[in-house]
Amino acid sequence: MEPTNNMTLDQVQQQVDVWIKNHGVRYFNELTNMAILTEEVGELARIMARRYGEQSEKESDKNKDLGDEMADVLWVLICLANQTGINLTDAFQKNMDKKTQRDGQRHKQNPKL
């Protein structure tokens, strides 16, 4: 499957699965992938804290690609979804429905915002 700018989540999940089978031999186990996800989120957090937060950015971090770091997080999350049988399109839509029902007016009524 060739990457495009208009891929669905289903297509992205399928592309990751094909890549794993063709290049990665197999998925790491779920707990290993959870640890990797945590590591990748930490790398993203480091860049965000230094580039957009109050910490100064280290020279070694200045050339880090924020989009690439986000894609690393997404990659591992997709691996976890694939290996646990989660359809991210369905899960995302259910989550959006939940947020809309629960929080549809909450943020508009928040004087802090």
C-alpha positions as CSV (number, residue, x, y, z in Angstrom):
1,M,0.0,0.0,0.0
2,E,1.5,3.3,-1.1
3,P,1.3,6.2,1.5
4,T,-0.9,9.1,0.5
5,N,-2.0,12.3,2.3
6,N,-5.6,11.0,2.5
7,M,-5.2,7.7,4.2
8,T,-7.9,6.5,6.6
9,L,-7.0,5.1,10.0
10,D,-8.0,1.6,8.7
11,Q,-5.5,2.0,5.8
12,V,-2.8,3.2,8.2
13,Q,-3.4,0.2,10.5
14,Q,-3.2,-2.1,7.5
15,Q,0.0,-0.4,6.2
16,V,1.7,-0.8,9.6
17,D,0.7,-4.5,9.7
18,V,2.1,-5.1,6.2
19,W,5.3,-3.4,7.1
20,I,5.7,-5.5,10.3
21,K,5.1,-8.7,8.4
22,N,7.5,-7.7,5.5
23,H,10.3,-6.0,7.5
24,G,9.8,-6.3,11.2
25,V,9.5,-10.1,11.4
26,R,6.8,-9.9,14.1
27,Y,5.3,-7.4,16.5
28,F,7.1,-7.0,19.8
29,N,4.8,-8.2,22.6
30,E,2.2,-5.9,24.0
31,L,4.2,-5.0,27.2
32,T,7.3,-4.3,25.2
33,N,5.3,-2.0,22.9
34,M,3.7,-0.3,25.9
35,A,7.2,0.4,27.2
36,I,8.3,1.7,23.8
37,L,5.2,3.9,23.6
38,T,6.1,5.4,27.0
39,E,9.7,6.0,25.7
40,E,8.4,7.7,22.5
41,V,6.0,9.9,24.4
42,G,8.9,10.9,26.7
43,E,11.0,11.9,23.7
44,L,8.1,14.0,22.4
45,A,7.6,15.6,25.8
46,R,11.2,16.5,26.0
47,I,11.1,18.4,22.7
48,M,7.8,20.1,23.6
49,A,9.0,21.1,27.0
50,R,12.1,22.7,25.6
51,R,10.8,24.1,22.4
52,Y,7.4,25.5,23.7
53,G,7.8,25.3,27.4
54,E,10.0,27.2,29.9
55,Q,13.1,25.0,29.6
56,S,15.8,26.0,27.3
57,E,16.3,23.8,24.3
58,K,19.5,21.8,24.2
59,E,21.6,22.1,21.0
60,S,21.2,18.3,20.5
61,D,17.4,18.7,20.4
62,K,17.2,21.8,18.1
63,N,17.3,19.7,14.9
64,K,14.8,17.1,16.2
65,D,11.8,16.8,13.9
66,L,8.6,17.2,16.0
67,G,6.4,15.6,13.3
68,D,8.8,12.6,13.2
69,E,8.5,12.2,17.0
70,M,4.7,12.4,16.9
71,A,4.8,9.8,14.1
72,D,6.9,7.5,16.3
73,V,4.2,7.7,19.0
74,L,1.5,7.1,16.5
75,W,3.4,4.1,15.0
76,V,3.7,2.3,18.3
77,L,0.0,3.1,19.2
78,I,-1.0,1.6,15.9
79,C,1.1,-1.5,16.6
80,L,-0.7,-1.9,20.0
81,A,-4.1,-1.5,18.3
82,N,-3.3,-4.0,15.7
83,Q,-2.0,-6.6,18.1
84,T,-4.9,-6.2,20.5
85,G,-7.6,-6.2,17.8
86,I,-8.7,-2.6,18.2
87,N,-10.1,-0.8,15.1
88,L,-8.9,2.7,15.7
89,T,-11.6,4.2,13.4
90,D,-14.3,2.7,15.5
91,A,-12.6,3.5,18.8
92,F,-12.0,7.1,17.8
93,Q,-15.6,7.7,16.7
94,K,-16.9,6.2,19.9
95,N,-14.5,8.4,21.8
96,M,-15.6,11.5,19.9
97,D,-19.3,10.7,20.6
98,K,-18.5,10.3,24.3
99,K,-16.6,13.6,24.4
100,T,-19.5,15.3,22.6
101,Q,-22.1,14.0,25.0
102,R,-20.1,14.5,28.1
103,D,-18.3,17.7,27.3
104,G,-20.3,19.3,24.5
105,Q,-20.9,22.5,26.5
106,R,-18.5,22.2,29.4
107,H,-15.6,24.0,27.9
108,K,-17.8,26.8,26.5
109,Q,-19.1,27.4,30.1
110,N,-15.6,27.4,31.6
111,P,-14.7,31.0,32.6
112,K,-11.0,30.0,32.7
113,L,-11.1,29.5,28.9
